[in-house]
Amino acid sequence: MSSVQVAVVTGSNKGVGLAIVRALCRQFPGDVYLTSRDAGRGQAAVAQLQQEGLHPLFHQLDIDDLQSIRALRDFLKDKYGGLDVLVNNAGIAFKVHDTTPFAVQAEVTLKTNFFGTRNVCTELLPLVKPYGRVVNVSSMVSSSALRGCSQELQQKFRSDAITEEELVQLMAKFVEDTKRGVHEEEGWPNTAYGVSKIGVTVLSRIHARLLTEQRRGEHILLNACCPGWVRTDMAGPRATKSPEEGAETPVYLALLPSSADAPHGQFVSDKTVKPW
């Protein structure tokens, strides 16, 4: 079993994910795994970084596929005995003008961005070693979507006592409400991406709280962050930040020094804790 430290970035064959891998290859003192759903695209991204003189490693990971997540979990356990840095970057978004029915957009978006991310956390958080760092890439859209929720939903999502089960039920209810065409009546905003990222931000708060309760002496820090509006396939060419600039906050959180005890359980943008 290797004593080398190991970092994993999900959904990292392009965009912000690739920029995070590039930065970690330069700054993280261990092995860095670029992962993607499609092995060919992932290996092409690894080859691109190798041409830049960097040395990422590749592992296939489809966060929509529990078997794929568990294969990565078993690999990390066997080779490294755990995990030091996890960056949950994988996510999807429909374009603004996409004509796919909203209920379908809601189901597909929540499946990956919330439920897929949650499955990665369920399988990999137990592997995170003392002084480990976990970064969930959310979005400022989660804040604006939260403000678009009913007061009742806002209270639930801001609660320091909400459980993971309650959050899962709420995310599932959103999908069901869209299918029944009643999501706005039920207090939801009209953004599937925004609701999925509310889920990611609140899940981060819950998991940080559980780490504090259950693994207090291990100094693990877990946060959600917004990379900003980044020029990627997802956000388009008019966005204000380059992928490298988008990677700055996730990488900052991934590399918080072992002496740090904060931020933890926070929503961070531009390396600054934002109110939730």
Disulfide bonds with the S-S distance in Angstrom:
none
